[in-house]
Amino acid sequence: MDYAMINKLEKAKAYAKDRGRFTIKKFEAAVEGSNGPHEVSYDDGKWTCDCGFFQSRGRCSHTMALEIILEDMVEIAFADQDQ
């Protein structure tokens, strides 16, 4: 590995420790739930999940787990979020 790449790697490590630098705008994930896999997406502050609980309540264990994992990098959904 050359010196320029080593410097970039060190910079990347410093960035990764400072989570306040990151805001996730959009992503998709598969979550292996207790009743099988579920497709979860996040787009500009709006969560969606294909599970039945999310369809009726607008939040579910799959989206909440990702909120916990991603800490301050995504907006936290609230009960009154538009579905």
Backbone torsions as a table, in degrees:
resi	resn	phi	psi	omega
1	MET	NA	134.6	-178.7
2	ASP	-83.3	167.7	-175.6
3	TYR	-61.6	-37.4	179.2
4	ALA	-62.6	-41.7	-179.9
5	MET	-69.6	-37.3	177.4
6	ILE	-61.7	-43.0	177.6
7	ASN	-62.5	-40.4	178.7
8	LYS	-65.5	-38.1	178.4
9	LEU	-64.3	-42.6	177.6
10	GLU	-63.6	-40.4	177.5
11	LYS	-64.2	-41.7	178.5
12	ALA	-61.5	-41.6	178.2
13	LYS	-62.6	-41.4	178.1
14	ALA	-64.5	-43.0	176.8
15	TYR	-60.3	-44.7	-176.7
16	ALA	-62.0	-30.8	178.3
17	LYS	-74.4	-20.3	-177.8
18	ASP	-105.6	78.9	-174.9
19	ARG	-61.2	-20.6	177.9
20	GLY	-63.1	-15.8	177.9
21	ARG	-73.7	-17.3	-170.2
22	PHE	-110.3	135.9	170.3
23	THR	-132.0	118.4	179.0
24	ILE	-85.3	127.5	-178.6
25	LYS	-98.0	-35.9	-174.2
26	LYS	-159.0	137.2	172.7
27	PHE	-166.4	167.1	175.0
28	GLU	-130.2	146.1	179.5
29	ALA	-146.4	150.4	170.8
30	ALA	-101.1	129.1	179.5
31	VAL	-115.8	122.3	178.6
32	GLU	-80.0	100.3	179.8
33	GLY	-88.1	176.5	-180.0
34	SER	-68.8	-20.3	177.9
35	ASN	-109.6	24.7	179.8
36	GLY	110.6	-179.2	-177.3
37	PRO	-76.2	150.2	176.3
38	HIS	-131.9	142.5	177.9
39	GLU	-93.5	122.3	-179.8
40	VAL	-119.0	138.7	175.5
41	SER	-134.2	157.0	178.9
42	TYR	-136.1	126.0	-178.6
43	ASP	-142.6	107.8	175.9
44	ASP	51.3	49.0	176.0
45	GLY	90.2	-2.5	-178.5
46	LYS	-111.8	125.1	176.9
47	TRP	-94.0	148.5	167.6
48	THR	-140.8	149.2	175.4
49	CYS	-145.8	146.9	-177.8
50	ASP	-85.9	4.0	-179.8
51	CYS	-77.9	155.1	-178.6
52	GLY	-62.9	-36.2	-179.2
53	PHE	-63.1	-43.7	178.5
54	PHE	-62.3	-39.7	-178.0
55	GLN	-60.3	-33.9	-178.8
56	SER	-93.9	-23.8	-173.6
57	ARG	-118.2	-17.0	179.1
58	GLY	81.8	0.0	174.6
59	ARG	-148.9	155.7	177.4
60	CYS	-156.9	174.0	-178.9
61	SER	-63.7	-28.3	-179.0
62	HIS	-70.1	-46.6	178.7
63	THR	-70.0	-38.8	179.8
64	MET	-66.2	-35.9	177.2
65	ALA	-62.6	-41.9	178.4
66	LEU	-67.8	-35.2	174.7
67	GLU	-59.6	-41.1	179.5
68	ILE	-66.4	-46.8	-179.4
69	ILE	-61.1	-42.0	-174.1
70	LEU	-88.5	-0.2	176.8
71	GLU	41.6	-120.0	-174.4
72	ASP	-86.9	11.6	-177.7
73	MET	-87.7	-11.1	176.4
74	VAL	-131.4	159.0	174.3
75	GLU	-75.3	141.0	177.6
76	ILE	-82.0	131.1	178.7
77	ALA	-72.7	147.3	176.4
78	PHE	-117.4	160.6	-175.3
79	ALA	-58.6	-28.3	-177.6
80	ASP	-92.6	14.1	179.1
81	GLN	-62.6	139.7	176.6
82	ASP	-62.8	139.2	-179.3
83	GLN	-99.2	NA	NA
